[in-house]
Structures are given as structure tokens and as C-alpha cells.
Amino acid sequence: MTKLFNRILLIDDMPSIHEDFRKVLAPSRSSVSLDEAEGVLFGATSAPRSTFELDCASSGEEGLRLLRAAAVEGRPYALAFVDMRMPAGWDGVRTIEELWREDDQLQVVICTAYSDNPLEQALGRLGAPDRLLVLKKPFDPIEVTQLARALVAKRRLTDQAATHLAHLERLLHEVQDVATELRRRNHELEIVAKSVSQSLRTPLISIGALSALLSQELRGHRGDKVAQYLEQLRSGARSGEQLIDGVLSLSSIATADMSRESLDLTRIVSELMADLRDRHPGRNVSTSVQDGLRASGDRALVRTAFRELLDNAWKFTGRESAAAITVGSNMGPTGEAVFFVRDSGCGFDAANAGNLFRQFQRLHDSADFPGGGVGLVSVGRIVERHGGRIWADSRPDQGTTVYFTLPTPLPK
């Protein structure tokens, strides 16, 4: 029992009651020693006494003064025993009301010899049943002791809970402040990224256009080397533009507001595959989409993730005479649905792909497969924003499977 909350206030107009409570709750050291000696001599097995710091007041007004002084000292009372009927000054109800105005967590026990209608009215007027008990006179010392132990412990725990709650609220405010500052900085970075991207895009467009004009002007007056250089110049300009587009897309993914709804993934994937076939009618690609694929998340972001994965699968199977792309799901070890996009393409060495979904990373020569690695980083960011995980399994010339998790579908 801490010193801070072992203080008890007794408010009663009878000095004999003060003495009775003092014997029970704050006995003198000699009394405690006699009890201990009795236990040694006669083998008494009673529980050791709890010693409290007890202050007594003869009126409600005096009790309020003691309560205020204790608060100023930083040693508040945990519990007050208050007589219901005091002939002079405030009665018990008024006294309790005044005490609670000063300390609304003070535990109170009403002491009374009566069980009449006025007591019921008083309890109704005071309310706060979680801080108020009734003790009938004459008192049983054991009952008084047990009440004191329980209510002092309750006050201590209440104060500790309030302290922890205040600490958590401060932490919450700090987290909110940090989040606000991060949003502000992200917004500033987004503005800078757009500005820089636009500044870079303009000369790249000019380079591409000028190289095309130069190619036309020199038609018939140039060698193979010149044609090769001009094509490399145009290709580099196109790659630069694509990289800028990817960076802007990644920036918007990181800051976009998210909504959550139930998604028919089978339908989304089927639509994206149909679009790929329309854009590449000459390809021979066998596609398969598992029925009943469902999850919940932001429709636009999830669609973007599948589009990037399918575009990658389509690109890296480009040299296959009979390519295959499969989309489905398996049950994970914890019972969650693990979605996958599998292709029969060129694959890669998984040992070199530790940050495939976090950093711009190329695992193939740009001359073989163009691209800057932005798409997979975007997919990783989308999955992370949905609270999921993403990883890949691949081997050179044996295809690639990308696995990821998404939130379960919303209940209907």
C-alpha cells in the first residue's frame, strides 16, 4: 500500500467514534505489538492488521478543510467515512457533495444507524454508486477494516488508471501531431516531385521530337550508325518519360485517400486480361482466372496493383511461343487467402530480388525488357497500405509467381 493512498478521513461529531475507528484502522504501536505477542504465545492465526493514516473531523466544514490541505500537500485522502446525521453544520449528504466538488474520485462510506426513507433519498440525490457505500452502526471492526482495504486499493488503482490514460492521451496527441507533420511534408514532397517531373519531362519530349525530325531530315543521307544513334536517343527519351510517369504514379499511390469495399477480384482480373488481349492481338497467351476471388479494399488501388502485375507477366512472357498466365489464390498457414499471379516467362534469380517491391530495381537488361522497376514498387506500396504482405518466387527460365495478401471481404 503506497503512502500516497493510505490516508483515510473520518467525519463524525462523536469523539468516541473517532477513538473506535482509530483503534481499528490506526492502532498504536503498543497495540500492534501486543497482538503479535498473543499470536506467538497462543498460536493465533488472524490476518495481520492493516495500518492506515487516519485524520478525524467533527463537522463537514472541518472535513473539507482537511481534504483541501491534503490536496495541497500532494497527499490526498483515498477514503472518507462520513456520518449521515450531524447536529451542527452540514449533514452527511451536503458534506459528501462538498467533498466530491474538491475530489471527484474520493471513495465515500456513509455511516448511519438508520435504514429509513431519508437514506434512500440521500443515495438517490448523491448518485455515483461506484464511489459510495453504506455502513450500518454499530460497526463490526472486521467489516470496517475490509471496507478500508478494498476502497483504498480501488482508489489507488483508479488513480493509476487515470495516470496511464493521461499518458496514453499525451502519446496519442504526439502521434497525431507527427502524422499531421508527415502529411504536410508528404504534400510538399508531392508538389516538388510534380514540379521536378514536369521540368524533366519537357526536355525529354523535346529530345524525342527533335530526334524524330532529325531522322526524317537525314533520311537517305545517313549511315546505319546514325540511324542507330537516333533510335537510341528516342528510346532513352521514352524511357525517361515512362520513369517520370511511374514516379508520379507512385507518389499519388502513397498519398491517395483510401476507401474500403468488397471486391470481385475475378471480374477485375478478367477485365484487365481482356484489355491486354485487345492491345496485343498477335500474342498467343493462355490465361486462367480462378472463380470466386474476393477481397476488400480500395477499388482503384487494387485494380492498379493487378494491372501492374499482369502487365509484367505479359511483358516477361513476350518471348514465349505459347505463354501462360494464371491468377488464383491458396489458403495460407494462418487461414488467410494468399493471392498469386503466375507466369511462364523468363523468370529471374530470386536471390537478387530482396527489395523488388521496395526499391526501383531492374533484374533484366533494358534492351531485352524495357522498364524501370517502378510498377512492382507501386504494387508493394498498395499491398502495404492495405495491411498485406507481398513476396515473389522465381527461377531463371522457369517463370515467376508473385504472392500477396489483402483484407478479407466485408460481411454482406
N, C-alpha and C positions, 0 to 999 in steps of 0.2 A: 504494500500500500504506500503510495508516494506521499510525501509530506504535503504536497500541494493540495491533495484532495482527501485528507483525513480529518478535516475540520467540520464540526457539527455545531449548529446554533440551536439553542433551546429557548423558546419564548413562552413563559408561563408566569403568572402573577404569584405563585405559591413557592416560597423558598424551600419547602420540604420536597417539592417535585424536583427542584434543581439538585438537591442533595441525592435523591433517589437515582436520577439519571447519571450523576457524576459517579456514583458507586458502580453502576453497570457499565458505562461507556468510558470513563476516565478514572479508574480506581487509583488510589495512591500506591506507591511502590511497595509499601509495607503490606498492603492487602494482597498484592500480587505475590509477594514472597511467601506469605502465609499459605496461599493456595498451592504454591509449588511444593512447600514443605509437607502439606497434607497429602499431596499426591505421592511423595516419596515414602511417607510413613504408612499410609493406608492403601496404596496402590490405586488411587483414583485414576480414572481413565477419561475424565471430561476433557473436552477440547480446550486448548489454550485461549485465554481471553484476548479479544481484540482491543487495543487501546487507541482511542481517538482523542483529538484535541477538542474539548468541549468548552464553549462560551455560553453564558446564560444571560438572558434579559428578562425583565419583569413586565415589559409592555411592548406592544408592537412598534411604537416610536423608537424605543431604545434598541430593539432588534434591528430596525432599519439602519440606525446609525452604525451599529456593529458591522452590518453587511457592507455598507459603503466603505468603512475603514478597512475591512479585509480586502476589498477590491483594490483600493489604493495601494495597499501593501503588496499586491500581487499574490495573495494567499487566500483565495475565495473559499467560501463555505461550500461543501458538497451537498449538505442536507440540513434542513431545518425542521425541528419538531415544534409545532405551533398549537397552543391551547385554543380551543374553539371559543370559550366564554371567559373573557377577562373583564372585570367590572369597571376598570378605569381605562380611558383612551379607546384605541381601536379594538374591535373584536377580531376574532380569528380570520374571518373572510377578508376584511379590509387589510389586515396585516399581510396576508398572503398576496393580495393584489399588489400592494406596495412593494413587497419583496420581489415579485416577478417583474415589476417595471424596471427594477435595477438589474436583475439577473434572471433571464427567462429560461435558463437551464437548471435553476436550483430545484433539487428534489425536496418535496414537502410531505410531511406526515401530520395530519390533523389529529390532535389528542382530545378526546371527549369522553364523557361518562354517559352521554345521551345518544339515543338512536331514534330521534323523532323527526317529524316532518321538516323542521328548520334545517336539519343536517342535509336532508335530500335537496332542499332548495339551495343550500350553500354549495353543494357539489355541482349542481346544475349551473349555478352562477359562475363558479370558478372554471369549469371545464377542465381541459388539459389532463385527462385521466392518465396519460403516460408519465406525469410528474407528480401525481397526487395519490396518497394512500391515507387510510383512516386507521387509527389505533385506539381501541376502547380501553378506558380506565375500568378497574385497576390494571396496571401493567404487569405482564409476565416478563421478567428480565431476559429470558432467552429470546422471546419474541422481539423485544427492543433491540437486542444485540444482532439478531439475524436481519431485521429491517435495516439497521445501520450498515451492516456489512454489504448487503445487497445493493442498497441505494447509493452508497459511497462508490462502490465498484461501478455501478451504472453511470454515475456522473463522470467518473474518470474515463470510462470508455466513450461516453458521449463527447467529452472534450477532445479525446484523441481522434475520434472520427471527424469532428469539426475541423481539427487541425489538418488532418490528411486531406479532407475535402478542399479546404482553402489552398493547400499546396497544389492539389490537382488542378484547381481553377486557375491558379497562377501559371502553372505549366501549360494549361490549355490556351490561356491568353498569349503566352510566349510563342506557342506553336502557331496560333492564328496570326500573330504579328509576323513571324518568319514566313508563313505561307503567303501573306499579303505582299511582303517584300519580294519573295520569289516570283509571284505573279507579275509584279511591277517590272522586275528585271527581265523576266521572260518576254514581256511585252516590248520592252526596249530592244532586246536582242532580236526579236522578230522584225521590228521596224528596221534595225540595222541590216539584218540579213536580206530583207527585201530590197533595201536601198543598194547594198553592195551587189546583190544578184542582178539588179537592173543595170547597174553600172558595168558589170561584166558582160551581160547579155548583149548590150548594144554593139560593142566592138566585135564580138563573136559573130553576130549576124552580119555585120559589115564585112568581116573576113570571108565568110561563106559566100556572100553575094558577089564580092569583088573577085574571088577566085573563080566563080562560075562565069562572070563576064570575061575575065581574062582567058578562060578556057575557050570561050566562043570566039574571042578576037584572034586567038592564036591557032584556031582550027586550020589544019593543013599546013601550018608553018612551025610546027614544033616536033620534037622527037618524043620517043617513048618516055624518056626521063622526065621531061617537062610535064607530060600528062600524069605521070605517077606522082610527081610532087604536088601538082594541083589537087589531085584526088585526096592525097594525104592531108592537105590543108583543109579541104572541105570536110573530111571525116573528123579531123580534130575539132573543127568548129562545131560540128553536130554533137560530138561527144561532150564538149564543154557546155552546150546548151542543155543537153539531157541531164548533166550533172547538176546544173543550176536548178532545173525543174525539180529534180529529186530532193535537193536541199530545201527548197521552198515547201515541197510536199511534206517532208519530214517535220519541218517547223510547224506547219499547220496541224499535223497529227498530234504533236506534243502539247499543243495549246487548245485544241478544239474542245468545246463543251461536249460531254457525253450524255446520251440518253440510253435507257435500257428497255428492251422489248424482246419478246420471244421471236426467234428467227428460224425460218425454214432453210437450213443450210443446203439441203439437196437442191432446192429450187434456185438459190443464189448461184451455186456452182454450175448447175446446168445452163443457166443463162450466160454465164461467163464463158463456158466452153463453146456454146453456140456462137458467141461473138468472135471467139478465136477462129473458128472454122470459117466464118464469113470473111474474116480479114486475111486468112491464109487458105484459100480454096484448094491449092495444089498439094497440101500436105496429106500424108497418109498416117493418121494418128488414131489409134484405138483408145477410146475414153470410156471410163466406167465411174459412175457416181452411186454410192450406196444410198438406198432409200431410207427415209426416216431420220436423216441427220438433223438434229435440232440443238440449239443453244440459246442463250440470251446475251444481249449486248447492244452496242451501238451499230445500227444497220449500215451506215455509211462506212464506218471504220472497218467492220468485219468484212464487208464486201471488198474494200480496198486491199485487205490482207490476202484474201483468196485470189484477187486479181493478180497481185504481185507474184504469189506462189505459182499460179497457173501460167503466167507469162514466162516465169523462169523455167518451169517444166517444159513448156512449148519450145523455148529457145534452146535449151540444152539437149533436146531430143532432135534438133534440126538435122543432124547428120545420120539419123537412123532411117533406114528404108521403111521399116514398119515399127513406128514408135508406139508406146503405150503410156497412158496417164491414168492413175486411179486415185479416187478420193473416197475416204471412208472413215471409220472410227473403230477403236478397240476399247475394251474395258481395262482401265489402269489398275495397279495393285491396290489402290485405296477405293476402288469402285467408281472412280470418275471416268467420264468419257475422254479418250485421247484421240483427237482427230489427226488424220495424216493426208499428205499429198505425195504420191509416189510416182516416179517417172523412170523410164528405162534408158535415160540419157547417158552422157559421158561420165557422170559422177565426179568425185574428187577425193583426195586423201583427207579423211576426217581429222587426222592428227594436226592438220594445218588450219582447222576451222574453229578454233576455240572461241573467237569473238565474231563469228559470222553474222550474228543478229544484233551486235552492239556497235561495231565499227565498220566503216567503209572498207571493204576487203575484197580483193579480186583473187579468185582461185584458178582462173584460166587466162590465157593470153587474150588481150583485147582484139587482136587480129582474128582470132577464132570465134570469140563470142563477145560482142560489144556490151558495154555496161559498166557502171561504176560501183556496184555493190550497195547502192542506196536503197533499192527495193527491199532487200532482206532486213536491213536495219529498220525500215519502216514497219515491216511485219512484226519484228521483235518488239518495237515500241507499242504497237497496237495490242499485242497479246499481253504485254506487261500492264498496260493501262486497264485491261480487263481482269487483272489479277491472276493471269495464267502463266504457264511455262512453255518454252519452245526449245527444241533441240533437233538435230539432224543426224541421220545415219547414211553414210555413203562410202562407196569404194570406186576407184578409177575403173571406168568402162563397165560398171555394174549398176548404174543408176543411183538415184538419191531418194530418200524418204524424209520429209520434214514432219515432225510430230509437234503438236501443241494442244493446250487445253484452253477451254473457255467456260464461263459460268454456265450452270445447268439451266434448262428452260424455266421460265417463270410459270408458276401454277396457273391453271386456267380458272 
